[in-house]
Amino acid sequence: MSWTHILGHPERVESFRGIVARGRLAHAYLFVGPVGVGKKLFARELAKTLLCESTSPGRDALNACDQCDACLLVDAGTHPDLFMIGRPEDKNEFPIEVMKQFLHDFSLKTARGRGKIAIVDDADDFNDESANAFLKTLEEPPPGSVFFLIGTSLDRQLLTIRSRCQLVRFAPLADAHVRTLLQKQEINDGAMLDRLVRLAGGSPGQALALADESLWKFRRELLTGFTQPKIDSVGLAKSFVEFAEEAGKEAASQRRRASQMLRLIIESFTDALRVQAGAAARSADSAELPLLASLAQRAAPEKIHALLERCLETETHLGRYVQVSLVVEGLMDALGQLLEQAGPLPVRYQGFSV
């Protein structure tokens, strides 16, 4: 039935099956858990079930028929009683204008008579204005309405919001489920599949974001640059900015690509630490292993930790919507200086294997 493609959350499915069967559905739920583990997909499937016009009472009440007009409208994203909103990609907070428009539309009479459902993504990013506006509707919701709020951490939710929602926690998926979902996305190259599963952290969404071969090709270019005796920080920064701009004219797309590349840089430095400790690299393929070995030989562990700290600072700047070119230029300059200051390692650090 309709839940067969939801992998890794059987307890959540059975819990809602019992809630719906008993007629005990709350008016608001807060889904929290890592990015990319299927919280929004779960909420959408649950919304389809609740809006389905052919469901049976009892234990089967959570199984949408996938064939009635309501189910087809949900699948097409055009059901008039299902609202899906989130923070615009070019904003770092949930705009009050977006919230006001949603609340106005949601207050109108139901179109098909089974109530209204809202899936509110990016609940982490409510500001005081948008939260206060939403709170009024959350306290006095329209009859038959249900809200599903999507976030990553309970700590990032405003107390006034989370206290009025039923909390549902989502855990990372098992590697086997991540692998299955990646294969469904036609990622069949064995080496790439293994690498993505290792880096996923239980999040298929995070893994899919790194499935672009151009990301890995450009990382090899950066690693080659980092291992040169004289590091061309200006040239590396220029190439990095151009790589980010290839994602499109929109600043959000460029920022997303820069963030993905930064994630792979962080993984490469982390792998260098693993190599120094005699452990296997997680993110490198056979072509990158010599580059990692060179990097690990060049910088002592404390220096690599400094490189990682600088990368994490850059991650914060990207999250605060600082201009991508400025962030990248600052990062490449800092990494270049740190690596050139490192010099070759003493003999005691050499002789490890990859």
N, C-alpha and C positions, 0 to 999 in steps of 0.2 A: 504494500500500500504506500501511502504518501510519505512515510517516515523511513523507508528503506535506504534513502540516500543520505540520511543524517547519521554519520558515524561518530562513535566515541562518547555519546552522551545518553546511554540507555536509562540511567537512573533518572535523569531529568524528564525523559519521555514518559516513563512509567509514573512518575510523580504527577505530571500534568494529566495523564490519563485518568488517574484516580480523582484528581481535583475536578475535572470536567464531568466525570461520571456522577460525582456526588453533588454537582451544581454548586461548588464552593469556589468558583473562580473569583479572585480579587480584582479590583479595578485598576491596579497598577503593580507592575513588577520591574525590578531593577536587575538586569543581567550583568554580572561583572566577571571578568576573567581576561586572560591574555588576548592580545590582538590576533585575529585570524584563526580562531579556533571554532568559528561557526555560530557565534551568538546571534548575529543578525539573521543568518539563514534559518536557525532554529525558530526565532521569533516570527519570521515570515511563514514558515510552515505551520506554526501554531495559529497564526492569523487566518491562513487558508482553511484550516480545520474549523475554526470558530465561525467563519463566514460561509462555509459550505452549505448548500441548500438541500443536500441529500444525505446528511449524516444520520446515523441511527442512535437512539438513546442507549445509555449503559456503557459497557466497556468498549464498545466500538465508536463511541462518540468522538474520539480523537483521530479517527481515520477519515480524512477528506476523500471524496469520491474521485477527484481529479478530472471529472467529466462534466459536471454541471456548469452553468453559465458563470456562477460565482467563482468556482475554482479556476476556470479558464481566464477570467478577468484578473484574478490575483496573479496567475502565472505570467500574464501579459503586462502586469504592472499598471492596469487601468481600472481596477475596482474602485468605484466612487466612495466606498466607505472604508478603504484602507489608505492611511496616510503614512508616508515614509519621508522623514526629514532628517537633516543633519547639518553640521557646521559646514559652510562653504569652504572649499579647499584653500582659498586665498585669505581666510580669516583665522586668527588664533583664538577667538572666542565665539560663542554662539550669539549671532547678532539679534538684537531685540526686534528688528524689522522682520526677520525670518520667523521668529517666534510669534509675533502678533498676527502675521498673515495666516500661519498655521492654526492658531487658536480661533481666529474668525471663521475659517473654513470648517474647522472641526465642530464648531457650535451649531452648524446648520443641521437641518433634519436629515436623518439617515435616508439614503437613496433606495436601498433594497430591503429595509425593514429588519435586519438582524443586528443592529447596533453598529458602532464605529470602533475601529481599532487604529491605534497610532504606534508606529515603531520609531522611536526617537533615538537616533544614533548620536554619538559624541556627547553623551551626557556629562562626560568629564569636563567639558568646556563651557558649561553654563557660566555666564557672568551674573552679577547680582540682578541686573535688569531683566534678563531673559528668565532667570530662575524665579524671580518674584511674579512675573507675568504668568509663567507656567503653573506656579503654586496655586494660584486662584482657581484654575480649572481642575487641578489635581485634587483640591479640597472639595470641589462641587462639580464632579464630572457629569456630562450629559448621560441620561439613562442608557444603559446597555453598552457603555463605552469601556474599552480596556486600553491601557497604556503599557508598552514594553520599552523601557529605557535601556540603552546599551552603553556600558562603560567598561573600564579596565580595572579600576580599583575602588574599593569602598572609601578609601581615604580621600579620593578626588571628588567625592560627591558632597554637595552641600547638605548639612544636617536636616534642613527643612524639607528637602526633597526625599532623601533616603528614608526618613522616618515615616513617610507616607506610602512607601512601596514595600512589597514583599521581595526579600532578597533571594536571588538564585545565583549560585556560584558555578562557574564553568571552569573545568580544569584543562590543561594541555592534553592533546590527543596522544595516544600511543604511537610509536614509530610505524607500526604495521598499518594503522589507519591513515597516517600521513602519506605513506607510500602508496596505498590504494587510491587516495584522492589525487595524488600527483599523476599516477598512471591514467586516471580518468581524464586528466587534462592533457593527455597524449605526450607526457614526458617519459620517453621510453629508453633514452640513452642510459645504460646501466651505471656508468661512472658519474654522470651528472645527477641521476636519481639518488644514488647512495650519498653523494655530497650534500644534496639538498635536504635529505632526511636527517643527516647529522646536524645540519645547521638550523633546522626548523624549530627546535625547542618545543615540539608538540604543536606547532602552528602551521597548518597547510598554507594559510594566507601569507605568512612570512616567507615560506619556502618558495611559493609562486612568484613573489616579488623579486627573488634572486635567480629565477630560471632563465633570464635573458643572457645568452651567450656573450653579447657585447659587453656586459658588465665584467665578466671574467677575463675577456680579452684585454680590456682597458686596465684591469687590476694588474695583469702581467706586465703591461707597459710601465705602470707606476712602480712595481717592485723592481723592474730592471733599472729604472731611474734611481730608486733608493739605494741600489747596491753599487752605483758608480763611485769612483774615488772622489770626483768633484760633482756634487749634486746640482743640477740645473733647476732650482726651485721656481724660477720665473717661467721657464719652459713647461715644467710640469703643471704649474697653476693654469697657464694658458690652455694646455691640452685638457685639463680637468673641466674648466669652464666651458670649452667648446663641446666636450662630451655631455655635460649637463644640458646645454642649449639644444643639442640634437633631439631632446625629448619633446620639443615643441616650443611655441612662443609663450605659452602660459607660464607664469612664474611658479605656479603650484606644481606643474609637471617637472620643471627644472629642479625645483627643490626636492621633489620626491626622488628623482634620479640621483641627485647629489647625496641624499641620505642613504640610498641603497649602496652607492659606491663607498661611502664612509663606513658602512657596516662591514663591507668586505675588507677594507683597510684595517679595521679593528681586528677582524678575524685573522688577518695575515700577521699582525704583530703578536696576537695571542698564540698563533701557531709557532712563531719564532721562540716564544717562551717554552712551549711544549717540546720543541726540538732540543732546546738547551737542557731540558730536564730528561731527555732520552725517551720522550713519549712520541706517539704518532701525530702528525698534523691532521686536523679535521677538515680544513677547507681547501687544501692544495691538491692539484693533480700532479702527475709525474713531471710535467713540464715546469711546474713552479717549485718543485722540491729543491733544486739547486739554488734558486733565488732565495728561498727561505733559509737554506743552510748558510748562504753568504750573509744574509741579514742577521741571523743568529750569531755568526762569528764576529760580526762587526760591532755589535752593541751588547754590553753587559745587561743582565736582567733589570737592574735599577734604571738603566737608560731606556730600555723598552717599556718599562712601567711609565716613565715620563712621556714617551711617545703616545701611549694609550691614554694617559690623562689629557693630553692636548687634543686627541681625537674626541674624547668624551665632552670636552669643553665646546668643541666645534659642533657636536651633535646638539648641544643645548642652544647654541646660537642659531642653528638652522630651525630649531623648534620655535624660536622667538621671532622668526621671519626677518632676520638680518639679510641684507642683499647677498645672494649666492656668490657672486664674484668676489666680494670682499671677504667672505668667510673662507672660500677656497684659497685665495691668495695668502691670507694669514696662516692657514693651516700648512700649506706647502712650504712657506718660508720657515715656520717653526720646526717642522719635521726635518727639513734640510739642515738647519743649524744643529739640531740635536744629534742627527746622524753623523755629521761631519765632526762634531765635538767628540763623538764616541771613540773613533779610532779602532784599530784592531784589538781583539781581546787578548789578554795574557794566555799563555799556553794552557793553563789549568782549565780554561773554558772550551778548549778545542778538542777534537777527537770524537764528538758525538756523531750519531748516525741518524739519517732521516728514514 
